[in-house]
Amino acid sequence: MFHALADATRRDILTRVIRSGQSVSELARQYPMSFAAVQKHVAVLERAALVSKVRRGREQIVHGEVTALRRVALLLDAYEEVWRHRADRIADILEENDSAENQ
């Protein structure tokens, strides 16, 4: 998931299809790159389970997977908590060192 979200174009595609499903053709018209390049971005998002495609006639409609995004958000929240705890602990250690040096 993080690899898929690391690219700004893929994040933008995800934002667009979360709002409303769009065909790959519609998406391709919105970027200064080839249709094939946009298809590859969508494929990366699909492999990460962040989007799904549904065939409608000759078009493939891309939809954002809200449940997957919630999982990403929960994971990021957990990482944030770990790092906040570590930062707090470092601040405590530095404060202890300053107190010991000033005595």
N, C-alpha and C positions, 0 to 999 in steps of 0.2 A: 504493500500500500504506500509506503513512504517513497519508494522509487517512483511510483505512478504520480504521486503528489509533488514530487520534487521539481517538475517542469511547469513553468508558468502557463504555457499553452494548455496543458492538460488540466490545470486548476481552473482555467477560464472555461474550457469545455465543460467541465463538471459543474461549474456554477450555472452555466447556460441550461444544461439539461436537467438540473435539479428544479429550476423554475418551471420548465415545460419541456417535454420531449421534443427533439428535433431530429430530422433526418441527417444522415452523414453529409448529404449534398448541401443542405442548409448550413450546416456547420462549416463545411469547406469554403463556402462563399464569404465567410466572415474572417478568414485568415489569409495573409499573404503567402500562402504555400500551396502546394499541389493537393489535389483530392487524395492522392495516395498517402501523402504525409499526414493528413488529418485522419485518414483511416488507420494509420499506424498508431497515432496518439489514442484514438478510440480503442484500439485493440489492447493497448497497455492498460488503459482504465478498465476494460472488460476483464482482462486476466486478473486484475487486482480486486475484482468483484465490486468496483465502485460504480459501474454502469452496466446496463443490460441493453441488448438490442432486440427489437421485435420487428419482424418483417411485415410491412403493409404494402401489398402489391409489389412493385419493383423497388421500393425504398426500404431502408432499414432505419427504424426510428430508435434513437438512443435515449434512454431514460436513466436518470441518476438513481442510485440505490441508497435511500435515506438510512436504512438500517446499517449498511456498511459504514456510512459516514458517522453514525452514532458510535459504532465500535471504535473508529479512529479517534473520535473525540474523547471517549472514555480512556483509551490507552494514553493519549497525550495528557489528560488530566492526571493519570497515575504517575507518568514520568515527571510532570511538573511538581507534584507533591514530593517525590523523591528528591528532586533537585532543590526545592525550597527547604526541605529538612537539612540537606547537606550544606546549603548556604547558611542556614541558621546555626548549624554546628560549627562551621568555620568562623562565623562572627563571634560565637561564644569562646572559641579557642583563642582568637586574636585578642579578645577582651581580657581573658585570663592572663595572656602573655603581657599585655600592657600593664595590668594591675601588678603582676609580679615584678616587672622591671621598674615600676615607679615606687616600689617599697624600699 
